[in-house]
């Protein structure tokens, strides 16, 4: 006994309607497939009985070509999201920091200052990455500003310790 209750199942029908519609590949995909197929030859006259046995082969080739098209069709890259106001503020803070650093005289900072300066630079890089992941975090923006201020202050101290005018 066949039970066809699934034909009237509204949940199943809704899921079937939600499936994506058929997608037609671009013409260049068909051209690429045609270029890879052997050249077409005129078919000799064949008895109908023999033709009946060839249709599975033709369907198989058609399915293979269809699958090849699905693998060849390039996926569109998602558009780059616009920076949030917080990300723009982080860019402004970074630019201000760079400008402030440019006002300091170029000096050879002693080796004893280097680990702390590298650590602050690394922290700023990590905070910028965290802002990219969580672009609405005011806390991260505050931390970035604090890190740049500490880096600038430490650089100023290093310059002063080297005996250069600032």
MILO-27676 format. One record per residue (C-alpha): residue in three letters; x, y, z; residue number from 1. Coordinates in Angstrom, 3 decimals, always signed. Example, Ala and Ser with C-alpha at 12.3 -4.5 7.8 and 13.67 -1.06 7.14 Angstrom:
BEGIN
R  res        xx        yy        zz    n
R  ALA   +12.300    -4.500    +7.800    1
R  SER   +13.670    -1.060    +7.140    2
***
This chain:
BEGIN
R  res        xx        yy        zz    n
R  UNK    +0.000    +0.000    +0.000    1
R  UNK    +1.256    +3.382    -0.952    2
R  UNK    +0.688    +6.250    +1.406    3
R  UNK    +0.965    +9.609    -0.413    4
R  UNK    +0.307   +11.855    +2.583    5
R  UNK    +3.589   +13.651    +1.849    6
R  UNK    +1.952   +15.197    -1.251    7
R  UNK    -0.255   +17.329    +0.987    8
R  UNK    +2.315   +18.038    +3.721    9
R  UNK    +2.424   +21.865    +3.937   10
R  UNK    +5.858   +21.894    +5.591   11
R  UNK    +7.337   +19.812    +2.800   12
R  UNK    +5.634   +21.945    +0.164   13
R  UNK    +6.996   +25.144    +1.780   14
R  UNK   +10.532   +23.748    +1.861   15
R  UNK   +10.245   +22.720    -1.789   16
R  UNK    +9.100   +26.218    -2.769   17
R  UNK   +12.045   +27.677    -0.796   18
R  UNK   +14.575   +25.804    -2.932   19
R  UNK   +16.537   +28.059    -5.278   20
R  UNK   +15.293   +28.436    -8.797   21
R  UNK   +17.231   +26.994   -11.695   22
R  UNK   +20.363   +28.954   -12.541   23
R  UNK   +21.523   +29.283   -16.109   24
R  UNK   +25.296   +29.460   -16.453   25
R  UNK   +26.799   +32.286   -18.501   26
R  UNK   +27.438   +31.727   -22.196   27
R  UNK   +31.202   +31.626   -21.729   28
R  UNK   +30.811   +28.552   -19.521   29
R  UNK   +29.040   +26.759   -22.358   30
R  UNK   +31.801   +27.883   -24.729   31
R  UNK   +34.460   +26.451   -22.411   32
R  UNK   +32.613   +23.150   -22.208   33
R  UNK   +32.166   +23.018   -25.978   34
R  UNK   +35.889   +23.633   -26.459   35
R  UNK   +36.693   +20.627   -24.265   36
R  UNK   +34.310   +18.237   -26.075   37
R  UNK   +35.543   +16.210   -29.039   38
R  UNK   +34.448   +17.555   -32.431   39
R  UNK   +30.986   +16.493   -33.500   40
R  UNK   +30.811   +13.798   -36.151   41
R  UNK   +27.925   +12.969   -38.393   42
R  UNK   +26.072   +10.026   -36.931   43
R  UNK   +25.639    +7.067   -39.235   44
R  UNK   +22.166    +5.810   -39.776   45
R  UNK   +21.435    +3.448   -36.918   46
R  UNK   +18.545    +1.179   -36.354   47
R  UNK   +16.027    +2.471   -33.791   48
R  UNK   +16.836    -0.432   -31.488   49
R  UNK   +20.478    +0.667   -31.268   50
R  UNK   +19.532    +4.319   -30.610   51
R  UNK   +17.452    +3.223   -27.675   52
R  UNK   +20.591    +1.909   -25.986   53
R  UNK   +22.550    +5.152   -26.484   54
R  UNK   +20.274    +7.494   -24.550   55
R  UNK   +21.737    +6.599   -21.120   56
R  UNK   +25.171    +7.552   -22.443   57
R  UNK   +23.897   +10.875   -23.747   58
R  UNK   +22.150   +11.632   -20.486   59
R  UNK   +25.336   +10.749   -18.611   60
R  UNK   +27.342   +13.128   -20.810   61
R  UNK   +24.739   +15.829   -20.301   62
R  UNK   +24.896   +15.398   -16.536   63
R  UNK   +28.690   +15.495   -16.613   64
R  UNK   +28.599   +18.694   -18.667   65
R  UNK   +26.098   +20.203   -16.240   66
R  UNK   +28.285   +19.345   -13.273   67
R  UNK   +31.303   +20.796   -15.054   68
R  UNK   +29.385   +24.030   -15.522   69
R  UNK   +28.588   +24.165   -11.833   70
R  UNK   +32.266   +23.792   -11.011   71
R  UNK   +33.378   +26.364   -13.613   72
R  UNK   +30.901   +29.136   -12.726   73
R  UNK   +32.891   +31.619   -10.632   74
R  UNK   +31.433   +32.802    -7.386   75
R  UNK   +31.069   +36.520    -6.948   76
R  UNK   +33.220   +38.059    -4.264   77
R  UNK   +31.194   +39.840    -1.622   78
R  UNK   +31.494   +43.614    -1.684   79
R  UNK   +33.842   +45.166    +0.839   80
R  UNK   +31.785   +46.513    +3.727   81
R  UNK   +31.936   +50.231    +4.349   82
R  UNK   +33.903   +51.233    +7.437   83
R  UNK   +31.800   +52.011   +10.470   84
R  UNK   +32.094   +55.387   +12.212   85
R  UNK   +34.186   +53.705   +14.910   86
R  UNK   +36.570   +52.293   +12.315   87
R  UNK   +36.882   +55.734   +10.747   88
R  UNK   +37.692   +57.154   +14.186   89
R  UNK   +40.366   +54.482   +14.631   90
R  UNK   +41.856   +55.565   +11.290   91
R  UNK   +41.858   +59.200   +12.417   92
R  UNK   +43.572   +58.255   +15.684   93
R  UNK   +46.179   +56.230   +13.779   94
R  UNK   +46.846   +59.149   +11.416   95
R  UNK   +47.210   +61.573   +14.326   96
R  UNK   +49.637   +59.157   +15.982   97
R  UNK   +51.689   +58.911   +12.772   98
R  UNK   +51.798   +62.704   +12.492   99
R  UNK   +52.913   +63.051   +16.113  100
R  UNK   +55.620   +60.423   +15.593  101
R  UNK   +56.832   +62.316   +12.523  102
R  UNK   +57.435   +65.432   +14.635  103
R  UNK   +59.950   +63.615   +16.832  104
R  UNK   +63.558   +63.744   +15.720  105
R  UNK   +64.801   +60.552   +14.098  106
R  UNK   +66.990   +59.001   +16.727  107
R  UNK   +68.609   +55.729   +17.510  108
R  UNK   +66.571   +54.585   +20.461  109
R  UNK   +68.510   +52.461   +22.892  110
R  UNK   +68.122   +48.702   +22.910  111
R  UNK   +66.671   +48.813   +26.413  112
R  UNK   +63.614   +50.709   +25.052  113
R  UNK   +62.986   +48.405   +22.079  114
R  UNK   +61.060   +45.553   +23.774  115
R  UNK   +58.509   +47.922   +25.305  116
R  UNK   +58.085   +49.824   +22.026  117
R  UNK   +57.619   +46.585   +20.072  118
R  UNK   +55.058   +45.398   +22.621  119
R  UNK   +53.043   +48.611   +22.257  120
R  UNK   +53.222   +48.367   +18.452  121
R  UNK   +52.029   +44.766   +18.627  122
R  UNK   +49.194   +45.758   +20.958  123
R  UNK   +48.071   +48.487   +18.570  124
R  UNK   +48.074   +45.995   +15.681  125
R  UNK   +46.008   +43.505   +17.680  126
R  UNK   +43.546   +46.188   +18.754  127
R  UNK   +43.105   +47.293   +15.108  128
R  UNK   +42.383   +43.671   +14.170  129
R  UNK   +39.872   +43.392   +17.013  130
R  UNK   +38.167   +46.580   +15.826  131
R  UNK   +37.874   +45.057   +12.359  132
R  UNK   +36.137   +42.029   +13.899  133
R  UNK   +33.975   +44.051   +16.279  134
R  UNK   +33.538   +47.441   +14.604  135
R  UNK   +31.122   +48.823   +17.201  136
R  UNK   +33.263   +48.399   +20.317  137
R  UNK   +33.925   +51.780   +21.917  138
R  UNK   +36.142   +50.039   +24.472  139
R  UNK   +38.541   +48.913   +21.740  140
R  UNK   +38.730   +52.453   +20.363  141
R  UNK   +39.600   +53.729   +23.844  142
R  UNK   +42.267   +51.040   +24.188  143
R  UNK   +43.749   +51.956   +20.809  144
R  UNK   +43.909   +55.613   +21.785  145
R  UNK   +45.508   +54.703   +25.109  146
R  UNK   +48.069   +52.430   +23.422  147
R  UNK   +49.077   +55.079   +20.906  148
R  UNK   +49.395   +57.646   +23.698  149
R  UNK   +51.632   +55.286   +25.705  150
R  UNK   +53.735   +54.527   +22.611  151
R  UNK   +54.171   +58.228   +21.909  152
R  UNK   +55.053   +58.973   +25.541  153
R  UNK   +57.567   +56.123   +25.697  154
R  UNK   +59.160   +57.225   +22.422  155
R  UNK   +59.426   +60.771   +23.799  156
R  UNK   +61.148   +59.442   +26.916  157
R  UNK   +63.542   +57.401   +24.785  158
R  UNK   +64.409   +60.457   +22.702  159
R  UNK   +64.986   +62.516   +25.850  160
R  UNK   +67.159   +59.749   +27.320  161
R  UNK   +69.264   +59.788   +24.147  162
R  UNK   +69.932   +63.490   +24.823  163
R  UNK   +68.173   +64.750   +21.688  164
R  UNK   +65.961   +67.847   +21.768  165
R  UNK   +62.300   +67.082   +21.328  166
***
